[in-house]
Amino acid sequence: KVIELLGNAKEHLKNCPADWDEWDRANLREMETSIRHHAGVPADLIEKRARLSFEGRHVHRDVLKNNDWEKGRTFLEGVVELHQRIADAKQLENNDHPEARYQALLREYIPGARIDDIEVLLNGYKDEIESILPQILSVQSAKDPATQMQGVFSGKSQMWLNKTMLKQIGFDFERGGLYETGHNPVEGGTPDDTRLVIKNAKIGTFLDSLKSALHEGGHGLYIQGLPRKQWRYQPVGQDLGALVHESQALLIEMILGRKKEFFDFLAPRTEGVFQRFNDLALTAQNLWQIKNTVHKTVDRKSADEVTYFLHIHMRTEIERKLISGDLKVKDLPDAWNTYSKDLFGSKPKTNAAGCLQDVHWFVGKFGYFPSYALGHMMAAQLYDAMLRDIPHLPAQLRHGNFKDIHEWLKEKIYSKGRLMRTNELLQDITGETLSYTSLVRHIKNRYLGS
């Protein structure tokens, strides 16, 4: 019935184009995209997927706690097989492509994505990182290490700081909230009820909790800034998918939230919040150094800005093979350890610290991982464009003034919903499509001073 109605709408657009503005046209386009993704998938598969996604969080918690590979393997085999069937049912274009399955799943998170284009971006940036990384480690080794934090930073004080910083960047607590959980961070809701959930604070440092709050806060700002009135319940009024969502989170958390000027603002406030006056670990320079120290680790969540990409590239390569069938779940630990040894110089000591560490596959998010890397690229491009429009931005950061930044993002991105596709939006803002050029320049400037 919906397909029939869409056909009638397309006929009306053809016969009466003057009755359709750009938002109407984009809304129809998004409706057609949505129906293509869902109409061919049998209802029983959709129901099973929802059930397994819910169960997956609980299963992941248990296998992580107990390092239970057998339970994890059994569950993941079912999830992979289900998503192979769902991908086959979508019947999108290029079904003769060797990775048509993965591309179908990828487009749930990155609308219109083409695996060939993404492969060029990921492999090109990987070559750049592998060239730059030895230089960064060499420069870093010549410097004195950062002073590490000592003592206890109460969880209550950390949450107070987190909420204060979210208010500072523009998050509206009249239309949302920040909460803690023992599970994985998550965000969601509507522009009028935006929920941000971060992991419980570690009492030995406040930086991990603040990082999570800023990251989820970037997601939250995007949600709160979406069109709230005429297009609120329409496809065109929704966000542009995981790539753009992650670009907003990484822009706030990783690009802006790790600049020296940001720590100039943050440092004296942490002294007051935690009553740690004249603590050498809490100087702006030292906090900046802690957050921008590069090191290889097998743990994705504790990875730095530079090597984090290698974690994403590795997971993308593995999940592509899982969905195509070239890699069986039973062989996942060996494949994981081989990649880990090659990229990070060591293997995880347990499966819990290795192939079981992420929740994504347990909840069926095959195709999500690339959005972290591509979102980082987009964030760097947006920052370059923002700096051209707001040349005094660094000075504003030093004073904790995010007003112009927030207004720029609302105007350029949040308020546009799905009016344009990702590359069209990026072209409109920056004059270019998605590229890793800005990100390479950002990494060199931050870690090599060039």
Secondary structure, DSSP 8 states (H G I E B T S, - for coil): -HHHHHHHHHHHHHH-GGG--HHHHHHHHHHHHHHHHHTTS-HHHHHHHHHHHHHHHHHHHHHHHHT-HHHHHHHHHHHHHHHHHHHHHH--S-TTSTTHHHHHHHTTTSTT--HHHHHHHHHHHHHHHHHHHHHHHHHHHTS-------S---HHHHHHHHHHHHHHHT--TTSEEEEEESS--EEEEETTEEEEEEE---TT-SHHHHHHHHHHHHHHHHHHHS--STTTTSGGGS---HHHHHHHHHIIIIIITTSHHHHHHHHHHHHHHHT-TT-GGGSHHHHHHHHT-----S-GGG--TTTHHHHHHHHHHHHHHHHHTSS-GGGHHHHHHHHHHHHHSS--SSSTTTTTS-STGGGT-TT-THHHHHHHHHHHHHHHHHHHH-TTHHHHHHTT--HHHHHHHHHHTGGGTTSS-HHHHHHHHHSS-S-SHHHHHHHHHHHT--
